[in-house]
Amino acid sequence: MTERPLRIATRQSRLALWQAEHVAAQLRERHHDMEVVLVPMTTQGDRVLDRPLAQVGGKGLFIKELEMAIAEDRADIAVHSMKDVPSELPPGMTLAAMLPRADARDAFVSQRFADYQSLPQGARIGTSSLRRQSQLKALRPDLEILPLRGNVETRLRKLDEGHYDAIILAAAGLTRLGYIQRITQYMDVGQSLPAVGQGIVGIECRADDARSVRLASALDDPTSRLCCEAERAFALRLQGSCQSPIAGFAQLQGNELTLRGVVGSEDGKTIYRGTSTGTSPHAVGVELAERLLSAGADVLLAAQRALSPDFGATQ
């Protein structure tokens, strides 16, 4: 009897399809003679483009339909950008693999200015992320931050049409789609700390689907997993809402994890930063979160949660 194909649920943007095809190619390479097929879908996050993500439910909108397809046996696995995956998975779901991390940094893109430091007073910056907005405002309070939605191509076109003086995108997405030459400046992580999971492609499936777990786990990268688990433990303990500018970025040297974290206000006037080190991803993430909460981030997050009850979404 021929083994049934492994079905990958994916969004239909060029970047999502690139990631799904990348995973499919690696699965075929690891598991010879296995058929892998894509199940492209349009998510609520793709459909609602006229409002900021924070107003319509956060980044989890990009993956809920994919998870539903798995739960209803219309797909076996889903491929995600880990920065879009909420800190807490739905019951019965698991992350079977996290691929090697690409460049996690944010990218400054402009046709007129070499870097954010050279932007004139009041320059218009496009970004869809409250995390980026908070950190940019902390660096340059004079900048005008404008919402920017749509796929990578749409965002670049809006820049080229003159709607913005510059835009901020994830370097990994630009690189994967062949737009590396559009990157004007790589933002230092000390200036713009990446989102939790940024640059990592993850594979989600049902925890009780032994076949999918086995097939997908062959692609798991231990370093990516350790770093991402620390970042996600940090975000989960903070219990931020989609109105919460939260950043977390971990690096592994030898056996030791170093996690940097940021919790900020939307206007950038209040920023809590910290670093934690250790060998346990969960302990490192929770310890840093507890420290920032004790420093005052608890009051800031409580105020943001009052504006949005959508817990667990990371920015």
N, C-alpha and C positions, 0 to 999 in steps of 0.2 A: 504494500500500500504506500502510495506517494505521500510524503509529509506535506501537510497543508502549508501554504505560504505564511510568512510572518508579515502581518499588516501594521504599517506605521501611520498613525494619525499625525497630521501636520497641518499647520496654517498654510495659506497659499501665497504669502508674500515671497518675493525672490529669495530673501535671506532665510526664511523658514524652510523653503524648499531646498535651498543649498545645504542647510544643516541636515535635513532629512535624507537627502541623497548621499551626503557624506557618511552618515551613519549606516545607510543601506549598503554602500560600497564596502565599508569595513566589516559589516556583518557577513556579506557574501564572501569576503576574503577569509574570514575566520571559520565560517561554516560552509564548506564547499557543497555545491549542489542544492543548497537551500534557496528557495524562491523568496524574495523580499519585495513587497509591493507597497506603494504609497497610497494613503487614503486622505487626499487633500480636503480641508474643511475651512469654512469662513467662521471666525469666532465673533462674539459680541464686541471684543476690543477692536477688531478690524472694521466692524460695521459702524460704530459710533465714532466719528472723526471730528465732530463739530464742538466737542467739549473736552477739557483736560481729563486725563485718566483719573485723577484724584476725585473728580466730581461724579464719575460714573461707576466707581467700584474698584479702581486700582488695577494693577497689572494682572491679577488673577483672572480678569476677563479674557485674557488671551489663551487660557488653558482649560477653562471649565468645560467647553464643548468637547475638547479632546479627551478629557477624563471621562466624560459621559459616554463617548464612543467606546472607550475601553470597557466601562462598566456594563454596557449593553451588548458586548461582544461584536461590535462593528469594527474593532481594531484591537490589536494585541499590545502594542506599545505606543507611546507618544514621545516625540522629540521636542525638547524645550530649550530655550535660552534660560539658564538657571536664574538669571536676574529677574525673570518674569514669574518664577515659581514662588508662591506664598510660603512663609516659614513653616506652616503646618499643613501637611498633606491631608486630603480627605481619608476617612477610615478605609482600610483595606487596600490603600495604594502604597507603593514603595518606589524609591529611586534605585533602579537596578544598576545603573552605570552613570559615571561622570567622566567625560572624555578629557584628555589633556587640555589645560587652560591655554587659550590664545592670549594675546595682549589684552590685559584687563583695563588699560588706561582709557580715559576720555580723550577725545580728539577735538581740537579747535579747528574749525573749517571756515575760511574766509577768502574772498577774492581780492580784498583790498588791504588787509592788515596781517602782519606777520605773526602776531601773537596777541593774547588778550591784554597784555600790558600796554600795547600800542593803540588800543582802541580809544577813540576820542570820548570826551565826557558825554554821557547820555546815549552811547551807542546802543543799537537794538540787537539783542542776542536771542536766538531762538533755541528753546529746549523744551522737551516734554516732561522733564524730571524735576520734581521739587528738591531732590537731593542735589542736583547740579545747581539749581537756582539758589539754594541756601548758601552753598559754598562760594559761588560766584559773587553773590551779594556781599558776603563777608570780605571778599578780596577787593571788590569794586562796587561800593554802594551806589555809585552814580549810574550804573548800567541799567538800561530798560530791558527787563526780561519778558519776552513775548512767548505765548504758547506755540508749539510746533508739533503737529501730529502727522501721521501718514507713514508710508514705508520710506526706506532710505532714499530711493530715487525721487520721491515726492518732496522730501525735505531738501535735498540738494537743488532741485528745480526751483523751489521757493527762494532759496538763497540766491541762485543765479538770476532770478527775476527781480531782485532788489528789495524783497520784503524784509530782509535782515542784513545787518552789517557782518554778522558771523553766526554760526550755529555750532552747537556742541553735540557730538554723536559718540557712540562707542567705537573705539578704534578697531575692535575685532570685527564688527559688522562691515565696516568700510573695507577692511582688508579682505574678508571672505568674498565680497562681491566685486573685487577688482578695482576699488576706488582708493587705494592706498595713496595715490598721487594727489588726491584731494585734501589729504591731511596737511594742514598748515603748521600745526604745533601739537605735539603730544603733551597733554596736561600732566604735570608732576603729581604723583599720588598725594603729596603733601598739600597741594593746592586744591585738587579735586579728587577726593578719595572715591574709588569705584563703588558701584552698587554691589550688594551681596550677590555672589555668584557670577559677576560680570566676566565675560570671556569664556565661560564654561558651558558646554552643551551637555544636557542631561537626558537620560532615558527613563521614563516612568512606565510602570505597568502594575497590574494587580499583584498584591503580595502573595496570593495563593495560586498564581499562574506559574507553576514551577518551570515549565518550558520556556516562557518568555524571560523569566528571571535568569535562567541558566544561559540562554543565548545572548542576552544583552550584557550580562555581567562579564563576559569575555572582553568587553571593551573598556571596563572600568580602570581608571587611572588612580592609583592610591594617593598620589600627591594632591591631585585635584579634589578627591573626596575628602581628605583630611582638612584641607583649607576651606572648602565649601561648608563642611559640617561645622567648623568653628564659626564661620560667618553666619550661618543659619541659626546656630544656637544663640548667638549674640542678638540677632534680630527677633527671634522668638521670645527670648526673655524680656526684651524691651516692650513687646506687644504693641508695636507701633501700628498706626492706622495708615491708610493710603494718603492721609494728609501729613504724614510724618517724614521729614527729610532724614533718612537714616542711611549711613554708608558703613560698609565693613569690608576689609581686605586683609586676608591672611597669606603669609608666606612660610614655607618650610625650609629650614636649614638643618641638615642632619636629622635629628629626631625632634627638634624643637620648633614649635609653631610660634610665629609672632603675628598677632592680630591687632590691626589698627581700626579704631571705630570712631564714628562721628554721629552725633545727634544734634540737629539744628532747628532753628525757627525758619519759617518760610522766607522771612525778610533778611535772614543772615545776621541779625543783630545779636542773637544768642547762639553760641556754638559750644558744644561739649565734645572734647576730644580725649582719646586715651589709647594706651597700648597695653596689651597683655601677652605674656609668654607662658609656654608650658608644653606638655606632651599630649594631653587629652583635649581633643577638639571641643567637646562639650564643656569641660571645665574652663577652658580658656575663654570661650564665648560668653558663658554665664558670668564669669568673674569680671570681665570688662563691662558687661552690661550693668551688673550690680554697682560697679564703681561709678559709672556715669549717672545712673539713677540716683545714687546717694549724693552726687555733686549738684543735683538740681534738675537733671533731665526728667525725673519723674513728674515734676510740676508741668514742664513743657509738654510732655507726651500726654498728660491728663487733659490739658487744654486742647490739644490737637484731636484727641479721641472724642471730645465733646462735640467737635465739628463733624466727625465722621466715625460711625460705629463699625466700619469695615476693618476689623482687627486682622493682624497677621500679614498684611501686604507689605512688601519691602519696596523701597524706592532706590 
